[in-house]
């Protein structure tokens, strides 16, 4: 059972990495597309992939395949916000 869970974890992680790479590629194509219909089609594909990526991420987190980083302290968040908004 543990071996099967490791394989599932590897497959999920590989799929997440692949989707993340695709999302970067879509952003590049969208920013350079001059044809409005083509641009819209790529945006729709990107949106669907983002939705799938988030669902897969949620499943990975529930199964313990992914542990998100701990949240930054509120003081650090405020510091960054103030630096960005200047």
PyMOL commands that set and color helices and strands:
alter all, ss='L'
color gray80, all
select helices_A, chain A and resi 2-32+36-62+74-84
alter helices_A, ss='H'
color red, helices_A
deselect
rebuild
show_as cartoon
